[in-house]
């Protein structure tokens, strides 16, 4: 489960009880120091979740934040998905030269989802390529 779904405004009324139980367990002597709870998700959504319960934020004192991909890293990952063991496509020099500018637009877009958006873009590129060749191969069939 993605952690933001624990937010009662997203996951429903019973999520308040879940959060109360998490707070209780994290301070219970029986469990304290014996377990790890990881909340994974996008930073803003995690902050909103932690704000729901006054005691929750103090119980998650350590954070590991992964920065968004840089444009260069995102381009390299997209190329890896499109070529080689991914979809096996070869991009022209002109197409490769246009990727950084197009990737910058994607990275700057609201809701940029890093790897998920790269994977979606790779599937769409492959599907468009396949359709141009007159094929009916979907990206799901290959990847």
Residue pairs with C-beta under 8 A, 6 or more apart in sequence:
2 40
2 41
3 39
3 40
3 41
3 45
3 46
3 49
4 10
4 41
4 42
4 45
4 46
4 48
4 49
5 11
5 15
6 15
6 18
6 19
6 39
6 49
7 15
7 45
7 48
7 49
7 52
8 15
8 16
8 19
8 52
9 52
11 18
16 52
16 53
19 52
19 53
19 56
20 53
22 37
22 56
22 59
23 53
23 55
23 56
23 59
25 31
25 35
26 32
26 37
26 59
27 59
37 60
39 46
39 49
39 60
41 49
43 65
49 56
50 56
50 57
50 60
51 57
68 107
68 112
68 114
69 77
69 107
69 114
69 115
69 118
70 107
71 100
71 103
71 104
71 107
72 100
74 103
74 106
74 107
74 114
74 118
75 99
75 100
75 103
77 115
77 118
78 99
78 103
78 118
78 121
78 122
79 91
79 96
79 99
80 86
81 87
81 118
81 119
81 122
81 143
82 89
82 91
82 122
82 125
82 126
83 89
83 90
83 91
86 122
86 143
87 122
87 125
87 126
87 139
87 142
87 143
88 142
89 125
89 126
89 129
91 99
106 112
106 117
106 121
122 139
122 143
123 139
123 140
123 143
124 139
126 139
126 142
126 143
127 138
127 139
130 136
130 137
130 138
130 139
